[in-house]
Amino acid sequence: MTEIPQVRLVIVDDHPTFRIGMAALLSEIEGFEVIGEAASQEEAVRVVVESRPDVVIMDLDLGGGSGVDATRDILRGAPGTGILVVTMSGDDHAVFTAMRAGARGYLLKGAEPADIERSIRAVAAGGVTLGPEVADVAVSYLTGARTATGGPFQELTEREREVLELVARGHDNTAIAQALVLTPKTVRNYVYAVFTKLDVNDRAALVVKAREAGIGLTNRP
């Protein structure tokens, strides 16, 4: 009989009910062992670096913190750890940003137990895996299925371009959220996505790059 590889897991999510339910599910699967949980970005990094699991189940929205930032910090402190994102958002900027940060899998909350098990085993083995809905988003992005908007930075989505315009005009995330009727956390995620796609490391560099392309130079309200 083939021995099933043992997979040690840490669950990172700021909702206790989700962590409890996921831990119960995974503990019933042969070969899986939940060795830790975390509710915040800082706690996630500490728990993972100390316990060195094979796979981390990572939410992207961690209350006041970011699962993307947690992923980057974890991979600096515990390189080789597999990160499987399990979150609510399946839009292209969330998927793109998480995968660029180093995640090797991406599922939406509500995925079937069989898909969760398959994805964990794939990530533990060093593979990359996407849930069905997320795969459609990734294919559309990579094949350029989104209609081009024209002008500079055509790799950005329409919403990312709106955010970039407001950043370049000097607005902070709170003001952008109010202008676009979004939450500040959603705006922050869009800003991270723009950083990644335009290959800049901070807001100042982004403003310079945008203005060099003629974005943000008008006085429109």
Secondary structure as GFF3:
##gff-version 3
##sequence-region A 1 221
A	DSSP	beta_strand	7	12	.	.	.	ID=ss1
A	DSSP	alpha_helix	16	27	.	.	.	ID=ss2
A	DSSP	beta_strand	32	38	.	.	.	ID=ss3
A	DSSP	alpha_helix	41	51	.	.	.	ID=ss4
A	DSSP	beta_strand	55	58	.	.	.	ID=ss5
A	DSSP	beta_strand	61	62	.	.	.	ID=ss6
A	DSSP	beta_strand	65	66	.	.	.	ID=ss7
A	DSSP	alpha_helix	67	77	.	.	.	ID=ss8
A	DSSP	beta_strand	82	87	.	.	.	ID=ss9
A	DSSP	alpha_helix	92	101	.	.	.	ID=ss10
A	DSSP	beta_strand	105	108	.	.	.	ID=ss11
A	DSSP	alpha_helix	113	124	.	.	.	ID=ss12
A	DSSP	beta_strand	129	130	.	.	.	ID=ss13
A	DSSP	alpha_helix	132	142	.	.	.	ID=ss14
A	DSSP	alpha_helix	158	168	.	.	.	ID=ss15
A	DSSP	alpha_helix	173	180	.	.	.	ID=ss16
A	DSSP	alpha_helix	184	198	.	.	.	ID=ss17
A	DSSP	alpha_helix	203	212	.	.	.	ID=ss18
###
